[in-house]
Amino acid sequence: MKRVAIVTGASSGIGAATARRLAGEGFHVLAAARRTDRLVELVAEITATGGSATAVSCDVTSDESVAGLARAAQQAGAPVTVLVNNAGGARGLDPVESGAVGDWQWMYDVNVLGTLRVTQALLPMLEASGAGTIVVVSSTAGFTVYEGGGGYTAAKHAQTAIAGTLRLELCGRPVRVIEIDPGMVKTDEFSLTRFGGDVERAEAVYAGVAEPLLAEDVADCIAWCATRPQHVNVDRLVVRPLAQAAQHKVHRTG
């Protein structure tokens, strides 16, 4: 019987790469996101390569939508053992004094409350499996602040706090909590979303960086952590490209 892994934010970037990777590890993946058309394409790709996956339309900012994801998980016909809370994102790079409240609210709702909603909905199934794993995809922004990043770093700090608190609260129960903190990752959409579709500003983030992380690099870390023996809990895995020594220290050429 295949185990079930659930990946939120699976329509692109790290989420899509993680869905592919976990399917390759033998999981039946419930790929969840708002953009169902992309999920259908992803599932077709996974199936064509011998994997197993199902597309589930889910908006993590909606209680009703997350309840639908939980119903899909209950109907999967196999133990739900892995949840990857990947849905998230950034909007804006404005200082605190002029940051848009709407941007901050969106980042908190998606990154923090989205993680809360989905975890609460799926935790009973993860525990019932007897070998559950919750992965929280946070960021190096979850422990380091930087100018213009107040809204995003606040949200990621809060997401990191959820992971740490949950690990304490679940101690003694058969569910481990793993936090993945990527640094500079170049995906198709993260920076575009942050800068409202401004391609020039988005590309400038990675200018001169020979090899930023790719979504597949982070998916590899997630899959490795999630497939360790159940008694092994990787509390926090920080992963950056070689060119990035710290949040403010990035080697650029040219």
For each residue, the residues with C-beta under 8 A, 3 or more apart:
1: 78 79
2: 26 27 28 52 78
3: 26 27 28 78 79 80 81 82 129
4: 27 28 29 30 73 76 78 79 80 81 82
5: 22 27 28 29 30 80 81 82 83 84 226
6: 29 30 32 69 73 80 82 83 84 118 122
7: 10 15 18 19 22 29 30 31 32 84 86
8: 15 32 33 58 60 69 84 85 86 87 114 118
9: 12 13 14 15 32 33 60 86 87 88
10: 7 15 16 18 19 29 31 32 33 39 42 86
11: 15 16 31 33 34 35 38 39 42
12: 9 15 16 33 35 38 187 188 189
13: 9 16 17 185 187 188 189 190 215
14: 9 17 18 86 137 182 185 187 215 218 219 222
15: 7 8 9 10 11 12 18 19 31 33 84 86 87
16: 10 11 12 13 19 20 31 38 42 215
17: 13 14 20 21 214 215 216 218 219
18: 7 10 14 15 21 22 84 86 218 219 222 223
19: 7 10 15 16 22 23 29 31 42 46 53
20: 16 17 23 24 42 45 46 51 219
21: 17 18 24 25 216 219 220 222 223
22: 5 7 18 19 25 27 29 82 84 222 223 226
23: 19 20 26 27 28 29 46 49 51 52 53
24: 20 21 49 51 223
25: 21 22 223 226 227
26: 2 3 23
27: 2 3 4 5 22 23 52 81 82
28: 2 3 4 5 23 52 53 54 76 78
29: 4 5 6 7 10 19 22 23 46 51 52 53 54
30: 4 5 6 7 53 54 56 69 72 73 76
31: 7 10 11 15 16 19 39 42 43 46 53 54 55 56
32: 6 7 8 9 10 39 56 57 58 69 87
33: 8 9 10 11 12 15 36 38 39 57 58 87
34: 11 57 58 59
35: 11 12 38 39
36: 33 39 40 55 57
37: 40 41
38: 11 12 16 33 35 41 42
39: 10 11 31 32 33 35 36 42 43 55 56 57
40: 36 37 43 44 55
41: 37 38 44 45
42: 10 11 16 19 20 31 38 39 45 46 53 55
43: 31 39 40 46 47 53 54 55
44: 40 41 47 48
45: 20 41 42 48 49
46: 19 20 23 29 31 42 43 49 51 52 53
47: 43 44 50 51 52 53
48: 44 45
49: 23 24 45 46
50: 47
51: 20 23 24 29 46 47
52: 2 23 27 28 29 46 47
53: 19 23 28 29 30 31 42 43 46 47
54: 28 29 30 31 43 72 76
55: 31 36 39 40 42 43
56: 30 31 32 39 68 69 72
57: 32 33 34 36 39 65 68
58: 8 32 33 34 65 66 68 69
59: 34 62 65 66
60: 8 9 65 66 87 110 113 114 115 117 118
61: 65 109 110 113 114 117
62: 59 65 66
63: 66 67 117
64: 67 68
65: 57 58 59 60 61 62 68 69
66: 58 59 60 62 63 69 70 117 118 121
67: 63 64 70 71 121
68: 56 57 58 64 65 71 72
69: 6 8 30 32 56 58 65 66 72 73 118 121 122
70: 66 67 73 74 121 122 125
71: 67 68 74 75
72: 30 54 56 68 69 75 76
73: 4 6 30 69 70 76 80 122 125
74: 70 71 125
75: 71 72
76: 4 28 30 54 72 73 80
77:
78: 1 2 3 4 28
79: 1 3 4 125 128 129 130 131
80: 3 4 5 6 73 76 83 122 125 126 128 129 132
81: 3 4 5 27 126 129 131 132 133
82: 3 4 5 6 22 27 132 133 135 226
83: 5 6 80 118 119 122 126 132 133 134 135
84: 5 6 7 8 15 18 22 135 137 222 226
85: 8 114 115 118 119 134 135 136 137
86: 7 8 9 10 14 15 18 135 137
87: 8 9 15 32 33 60 110 111 114 115 118
88: 9 107 110 111 114 115 137 155 159
89: 107 110 111 190 193 194
90: 107 149 151 152 190 193 194
91: 100 103 106 107 151 152 193 194 196
92: 99 100 103 148 151 194
93: 148 149 194 195
94: 98 99 100 103 148 151
95: 98 99 147 148 150
96: 99 150
97:
98: 94 95
99: 92 94 95 96 103 104 150 151
100: 91 92 94 103 104
101: 104 105
102: 105 106
103: 91 92 94 99 100 106 107 151
104: 99 100 101 107 108 150 151 154 155
105: 101 102 108 109
106: 91 102 103 109 110
107: 88 89 90 91 103 104 110 111 151 152 154 155
108: 104 105 111 112 113 151 154 155 158
109: 61 105 106 112 113 114
110: 60 61 87 88 89 106 107 113 114 155
111: 87 88 89 107 108 114 115 155 156 158 159
112: 108 109 115 116 155 158 159 162
113: 60 61 108 109 110 116 117
114: 8 60 61 85 87 88 109 110 111 117 118
115: 60 85 87 88 111 112 118 119 136 159 162
116: 112 113 119 120 162
117: 60 61 63 66 113 114 120 121
118: 6 8 60 66 69 83 85 87 114 115 121 122
119: 83 85 115 116 122 123 134 162 166
120: 116 117 123
121: 66 67 69 70 117 118
122: 6 69 70 73 80 83 118 119 125 126
123: 119 120 126 127 132 134 175
124: 127 128
125: 70 73 74 79 80 122 128 129 132
126: 80 81 83 122 123 129 132 133 134 175
127: 123 124 130 132 173 174 175
128: 79 80 124 125
129: 3 79 80 81 125 126 132 174
130: 79 127 174
131: 79 81 174 230
132: 80 81 82 83 123 125 126 127 129 174 175 176
133: 81 82 83 126 175 176 178 225 226 230
134: 83 85 119 123 126 163 166 175 176 177 178
135: 82 83 84 85 86 178 179 180 222 225 226
136: 85 115 159 160 162 163 177 178 179 180
137: 14 84 85 86 88 180 182 218 222
138: 141 142 156 159 160 163 179 180 181
139: 142 152 156 181 182 183
140: 143 144 181 182 183 238 240 247
141: 138 144 145 146 149 152 153 156 157 247
142: 138 139 153 156 157 159 160 179 181
143: 140 157 160 181
144: 140 141 153 246 247
145: 141 149 150 153
146: 141 149 153 247 248
147: 95
148: 92 93 94 95
149: 90 93 141 145 146 152 153
150: 95 96 99 104 145 153 154
151: 90 91 92 94 99 103 104 107 108 154 155
152: 90 91 107 139 141 149 155 156 194
153: 141 142 144 145 146 149 150 156 157
154: 104 107 108 150 151 157 158
155: 88 104 107 108 110 111 112 151 152 158 159
156: 111 138 139 141 142 152 153 159 160
157: 141 142 143 153 154 160 161
158: 108 111 112 154 155 161 162
159: 88 111 112 115 136 138 142 155 156 162 163
160: 136 138 142 143 156 157 163 164 179 181
161: 157 158 164 165
162: 112 115 116 119 136 158 159 165 166
163: 134 136 138 159 160 166 167 177 178 179 236
164: 160 161 167 168 179
165: 161 162 168 169
166: 119 134 162 163 169 170 177
167: 163 164 170 171 176 177 233 235
168: 164 165 171
169: 165 166
170: 166 167 173 175 176 177
171: 167 168
172:
173: 127 170
174: 127 129 130 131 132 230
175: 123 126 127 132 133 134 170
176: 132 133 134 167 170 230 233
177: 134 136 163 166 167 170 233 235
178: 133 134 135 136 163 225 226 233 234 235 236 237
179: 135 136 138 142 160 163 164 235 236 237
180: 135 136 137 138 218 221 222 225 236 237 239
181: 138 139 140 142 143 160 236 237 238 239
182: 14 137 139 140 185 213 218 221 239 240
183: 139 140 213 238 239 240 241 244 247
184: 205 206 209 212 213 240 241 243 244 250
185: 13 14 182 190 212 213 214 215 217 218
186: 206 209 212 213 214
187: 12 13 14 190 214 215
188: 12 13 192
189: 12 13 192 193
190: 13 89 90 185 187 193 194
191: 194 195 201 202 203 205 206
192: 188 189 195 197 198 199 202
193: 89 90 91 189 190 196 197
194: 89 90 91 92 93 152 190 191 202
195: 93 191 192 198 201 202
196: 91 193
197: 192 193
198: 192 195 201 202
199: 192 202 203
200: 203 204
201: 191 195 198 204 205
202: 191 192 194 195 198 199 205
203: 191 199 200 206 207
204: 200 201 207
205: 184 191 201 202
206: 184 186 191 203 209 212
207: 203 204 252 254
208: 252 253 254
209: 184 186 206 212 241 243 244 250 251 252
210: 243 253
211: 241 242 243
212: 184 185 186 206 209 241 243 244
213: 182 183 184 185 186 217 218 239 240 241
214: 17 185 186 187 217 218
215: 13 14 16 17 185 187 218 219
216: 17 21 219 220
217: 185 213 214 220 221 239
218: 14 17 18 137 180 182 185 213 214 215 221 222 239
219: 14 17 18 20 21 215 216 222 223
220: 21 216 217 223 224
221: 180 182 217 218 224 225 237 239
222: 14 18 21 22 84 135 137 180 218 219 225 226
223: 18 21 22 24 25 219 220 226 227
224: 220 221 227 228
225: 133 135 178 180 221 222 228 234 237
226: 5 22 25 82 84 133 135 178 222 223
227: 25 223 224
228: 224 225 232 234
229: 232
230: 131 133 174 176
231:
232: 228 229
233: 167 176 177 178
234: 178 225 228 237
235: 167 177 178 179
236: 163 178 179 180 181
237: 178 179 180 181 221 225 234
238: 140 181 183
239: 180 181 182 183 213 217 218 221
240: 140 182 183 184 213 244 245
241: 183 184 209 211 212 213 244
242: 211
243: 184 209 210 211 212 250 251 252
244: 183 184 209 212 240 241 247 249 250 251
245: 240 249 250 251
246: 144 249
247: 140 141 144 146 183 244
248: 146
249: 244 245 246
250: 184 209 243 244 245
251: 209 243 244 245
252: 207 208 209 243
253: 208 210
254: 207 208
